[in-house]
């Protein structure tokens, strides 16, 4: 099963309403620069990312009147620097990355969020129903699956729990960490008994339950992560005109009302773009206590 470009590709839809674009306001910029952290493209070859960039620009120009220039690279702190240096107009962060960045930059404002059926995200440790395992300690030394393109919260969940069990890295805790190409393959291997467990997110497990209810009935969740905030599309306060902000947000709110946009959103595992939830700031604060920001890289400390 092909796993899409997730938040990065999804943001192409944010700037589109899939309707005839209104007359462009001469005060609005011709190009909107959209920065994205490198983690959004984890396990995706650089040539594929580059191939996607022109299509991204064409799509945003056709649907919104703006040419979307995709700027990829660096961690959450480097992306924040780019916002402050006015090298990008918007930034796409995975939710936990926005929590880290906003702790150090109070002027970063979430404009909207992207969801995949759920307004929260979690990571699960999934085992067979007949497995005696009730947590990570019970599968030490066994083989597990950690699918390619797993999002940041899944990686943090995996690394935190193996570290809490006395090991700094998963590879020192498990016999093998297998990287299947999809969540479906990972859960198939757990269902068949080939692997002891898999790390997956809540939306992916729900999709598997709908796709393969017989296999899913043989599985259970042995451990659940904290609640993570969903992905955010962010701007720096005072750096983008209200006209541009309004146009972007209105386009996102209406995207899932159009057949064509819904089809594209499904490809990229996004079911809706929504206004920032009332509890979003609190969710970010809660996850910061559980997962404090990592040390910034030397580049992002400049």
C-alpha positions as CSV (number, residue, x, y, z in Angstrom):
1,X,0.0,0.0,0.0
2,X,1.5,3.3,-1.0
3,X,2.0,5.7,1.8
4,X,1.6,9.4,0.8
5,X,3.6,12.5,1.5
6,X,1.4,13.2,4.4
7,X,1.4,16.8,5.8
8,X,3.6,18.2,3.0
9,X,1.3,17.1,0.2
10,X,-1.7,17.8,2.3
11,X,-0.8,21.5,2.4
12,X,-1.1,21.7,-1.3
13,X,-4.8,21.3,-0.7
14,X,-4.8,23.9,2.0
15,X,-4.1,26.6,-0.5
16,X,-6.8,25.3,-2.9
17,X,-10.6,25.4,-2.9
18,X,-10.9,23.5,-6.2
19,X,-13.1,26.3,-7.6
20,X,-12.4,29.1,-10.0
21,X,-9.9,31.5,-8.3
22,X,-11.3,34.9,-7.5
23,X,-9.7,38.0,-9.0
24,X,-6.3,38.4,-7.4
25,X,-5.9,41.4,-5.1
26,X,-2.9,43.4,-6.3
27,X,-1.7,43.7,-2.7
28,X,-1.4,40.0,-2.4
29,X,1.9,38.3,-3.2
30,X,2.3,36.3,-6.4
31,X,4.3,33.6,-4.5
32,X,3.6,32.1,-1.1
33,X,6.7,30.4,0.3
34,X,5.8,27.4,2.5
35,X,8.4,25.9,4.7
36,X,8.4,22.3,5.8
37,X,10.5,20.4,8.3
38,X,12.7,17.6,6.9
39,X,11.0,15.1,9.3
40,X,7.8,15.4,7.2
41,X,9.7,13.7,4.3
42,X,11.4,11.0,6.4
43,X,12.1,7.9,4.3
44,X,11.1,9.7,1.1
45,X,14.0,9.9,-1.5
46,X,15.1,13.5,-2.2
47,X,14.5,13.1,-6.0
48,X,10.8,12.3,-5.3
49,X,10.5,15.4,-3.1
50,X,12.0,17.5,-5.8
51,X,9.7,16.0,-8.4
52,X,6.7,17.0,-6.3
53,X,7.7,20.6,-5.9
54,X,6.7,21.8,-9.4
55,X,3.3,20.2,-9.2
56,X,2.8,21.7,-5.8
57,X,3.5,25.2,-7.2
58,X,1.2,24.7,-10.2
59,X,-1.6,23.4,-8.1
60,X,-1.6,26.3,-5.6
61,X,-1.4,28.8,-8.5
62,X,-4.3,27.3,-10.3
63,X,-6.6,27.0,-7.3
64,X,-5.7,30.0,-5.1
65,X,-4.0,32.5,-7.4
66,X,-0.7,32.0,-5.5
67,X,2.3,30.1,-6.7
68,X,3.2,27.9,-3.7
69,X,7.0,27.6,-3.4
70,X,7.9,24.6,-1.3
71,X,10.9,25.1,1.0
72,X,12.1,21.9,2.6
73,X,14.8,21.2,5.1
74,X,16.0,21.5,8.7
75,X,14.4,20.9,12.0
76,X,11.6,22.8,13.8
77,X,14.0,25.3,15.1
78,X,15.6,26.0,11.7
79,X,12.1,26.4,10.2
80,X,11.3,28.9,12.9
81,X,14.4,30.9,12.0
82,X,13.3,31.0,8.4
83,X,9.9,32.4,9.5
84,X,11.6,35.1,11.5
85,X,14.0,35.9,8.7
86,X,11.1,36.2,6.3
87,X,12.5,33.4,4.1
88,X,9.1,31.6,4.3
89,X,5.6,32.9,4.8
90,X,4.1,29.8,6.3
91,X,5.5,26.8,8.0
92,X,4.1,23.3,8.3
93,X,5.0,21.5,11.5
94,X,4.0,18.1,12.8
95,X,2.1,18.9,16.0
96,X,4.8,18.0,18.5
97,X,7.3,20.1,16.4
98,X,5.0,23.1,16.7
99,X,4.9,22.6,20.4
100,X,8.7,22.7,20.6
101,X,9.0,25.7,18.3
102,X,6.3,27.7,20.0
103,X,7.9,27.3,23.4
104,X,10.9,29.2,22.1
105,X,8.9,31.6,19.8
106,X,5.8,33.0,21.2
107,X,4.9,34.9,18.0
108,X,4.3,31.6,16.0
109,X,0.5,31.4,15.4
110,X,-1.3,28.2,14.2
111,X,-3.7,29.3,11.4
112,X,-5.3,25.8,10.9
113,X,-4.8,22.1,11.5
114,X,-4.9,19.1,9.2
115,X,-6.7,16.0,10.5
116,X,-7.1,12.4,9.4
117,X,-10.5,11.5,10.9
118,X,-9.3,12.3,14.4
119,X,-8.7,15.6,16.1
120,X,-5.9,13.9,18.2
121,X,-3.2,11.5,17.3
122,X,-1.7,8.6,19.3
123,X,0.9,5.9,18.7
124,X,0.2,2.3,19.7
125,X,2.2,-0.8,20.5
126,X,0.2,-3.5,18.8
127,X,0.6,-7.3,19.5
128,X,-1.4,-10.4,18.8
129,X,-4.4,-10.9,21.0
130,X,-3.0,-14.1,22.4
131,X,0.4,-12.5,23.3
132,X,1.2,-12.2,27.0
133,X,2.9,-8.8,26.4
134,X,1.4,-5.8,28.2
135,X,4.2,-3.3,27.3
136,X,7.6,-2.8,25.9
137,X,9.4,-4.7,28.6
138,X,7.6,-7.9,27.7
139,X,8.9,-7.8,24.1
140,X,12.5,-7.1,24.8
141,X,14.8,-9.0,22.5
142,X,12.1,-9.8,20.0
143,X,11.5,-8.6,16.4
144,X,9.1,-5.7,15.9
145,X,7.9,-3.6,12.9
146,X,8.3,0.1,12.6
147,X,6.9,1.1,9.2
148,X,8.7,3.4,6.8
149,X,7.4,7.0,6.8
150,X,6.2,6.7,10.4
151,X,5.4,10.1,11.8
152,X,7.4,11.9,14.5
153,X,5.1,10.9,17.4
154,X,5.5,7.2,16.5
155,X,9.3,7.6,16.6
156,X,9.2,9.5,19.9
157,X,6.9,6.8,21.4
158,X,9.2,4.0,20.4
159,X,12.4,5.7,21.5
160,X,11.0,6.9,24.8
161,X,9.7,3.5,25.9
162,X,12.9,1.6,25.0
163,X,14.9,4.2,26.8
164,X,12.7,3.9,29.9
165,X,13.4,0.2,29.9
166,X,17.1,0.9,30.2
167,X,18.3,1.2,26.6
168,X,19.1,4.4,24.7
169,X,18.2,3.1,21.2
170,X,15.5,0.6,20.0
171,X,18.2,-1.4,18.1
172,X,19.8,-2.2,21.4
173,X,16.5,-3.2,22.9
174,X,15.0,-5.4,20.2
175,X,16.5,-8.3,18.2
176,X,15.5,-6.6,15.0
177,X,13.5,-3.5,14.1
178,X,11.9,-4.3,10.7
179,X,10.9,-1.4,8.4
180,X,8.0,-2.6,6.2
181,X,6.8,-0.3,3.5
182,X,3.3,0.2,5.0
183,X,1.3,-0.2,8.2
184,X,-0.8,-2.9,6.5
185,X,2.3,-5.0,5.9
186,X,3.5,-4.4,9.5
187,X,0.2,-5.5,11.0
188,X,0.0,-8.5,8.7
189,X,3.3,-9.7,10.0
190,X,2.1,-9.3,13.6
191,X,-1.2,-11.1,12.8
192,X,0.7,-14.0,11.3
193,X,3.1,-14.3,14.2
194,X,6.1,-13.4,12.1
195,X,6.8,-10.4,14.3
196,X,6.0,-9.8,18.0
197,X,4.6,-6.3,17.7
198,X,4.3,-3.1,15.5
199,X,4.3,0.6,16.2
200,X,1.5,2.3,14.4
201,X,-0.7,5.4,14.8
202,X,-4.4,5.4,15.7
203,X,-5.7,6.4,12.2
204,X,-3.6,3.7,10.5
205,X,-4.9,1.0,12.9
206,X,-8.5,2.1,12.4
207,X,-7.9,1.9,8.6
208,X,-6.5,-1.6,9.0
209,X,-9.5,-2.6,11.1
210,X,-11.8,-1.5,8.3
211,X,-9.7,-3.1,5.6
212,X,-9.0,-6.4,7.3
213,X,-11.4,-7.0,10.1
214,X,-10.6,-10.7,10.4
215,X,-6.9,-10.0,11.0
216,X,-7.5,-7.0,13.1
217,X,-9.7,-9.2,15.4
218,X,-6.5,-11.1,16.2
219,X,-4.7,-8.0,17.4
220,X,-4.8,-5.8,20.4
221,X,-3.1,-2.6,21.7
222,X,-0.6,-3.4,24.4
223,X,0.4,0.2,25.1
224,X,-0.9,3.6,24.1
225,X,1.1,6.9,23.8
226,X,0.2,10.3,25.2
227,X,-2.2,12.4,23.1
228,X,-0.2,14.4,20.5
229,X,-1.4,17.5,18.8
230,X,-2.3,17.3,15.1
231,X,-0.3,19.0,12.4
232,X,-0.4,22.7,12.2
233,X,0.0,25.3,9.5
234,X,1.7,28.3,11.1
235,X,2.6,31.9,10.4
236,X,4.6,34.5,12.3
237,X,2.4,37.2,14.0
238,X,2.3,40.3,11.9
239,X,4.3,38.9,9.0
240,X,1.3,37.9,6.7
241,X,-1.5,40.2,5.7
242,X,-5.0,39.5,7.0
243,X,-6.3,39.2,3.4
244,X,-3.9,36.3,2.7
245,X,-4.6,34.6,6.0
246,X,-8.3,34.7,5.4
247,X,-8.0,33.4,1.9
248,X,-5.9,30.4,3.0
249,X,-8.1,29.6,5.9
250,X,-11.4,29.8,4.0
251,X,-10.0,27.6,1.3
252,X,-9.0,24.9,3.8
253,X,-12.4,25.0,5.6
254,X,-14.2,24.4,2.3
255,X,-11.8,21.8,0.8
256,X,-13.7,18.7,2.0
257,X,-17.0,20.0,0.5
258,X,-15.7,19.4,-3.0
259,X,-15.6,15.9,-4.6
260,X,-12.3,16.5,-6.3
261,X,-10.6,17.9,-3.2
262,X,-11.9,15.1,-1.0
263,X,-10.5,12.6,-3.4
264,X,-7.1,14.3,-3.3
265,X,-7.2,14.6,0.5
266,X,-7.9,10.9,0.8
267,X,-4.8,10.1,-1.2
268,X,-2.8,12.1,1.3
269,X,-4.6,10.7,4.4
270,X,-6.2,14.0,5.3
271,X,-10.0,14.1,5.8
272,X,-10.4,17.7,6.7
273,X,-8.7,21.0,7.4
274,X,-10.1,22.7,10.4
275,X,-9.9,25.7,12.6
276,X,-7.5,25.4,15.5
277,X,-9.2,23.4,18.3
278,X,-9.9,25.3,21.5
279,X,-7.7,22.8,23.5
280,X,-4.8,22.8,21.0
281,X,-2.6,25.0,23.2
282,X,-3.3,22.8,26.2
283,X,-2.5,19.7,24.2
284,X,0.8,21.2,23.1
285,X,1.6,22.1,26.7
286,X,0.8,18.6,27.9
287,X,3.0,17.0,25.2
288,X,5.9,19.3,26.1
289,X,5.9,18.0,29.6
290,X,6.0,14.4,28.3
291,X,8.4,15.1,25.4
292,X,10.6,18.2,26.0
293,X,12.2,19.8,23.0
294,X,15.4,18.2,21.8
295,X,18.6,20.1,21.7
296,X,18.7,22.4,18.6
297,X,21.2,21.4,16.0
298,X,24.3,23.6,15.5
299,X,22.7,25.1,12.4
300,X,19.5,26.1,14.2
301,X,21.5,27.7,17.0
302,X,23.1,30.2,14.7
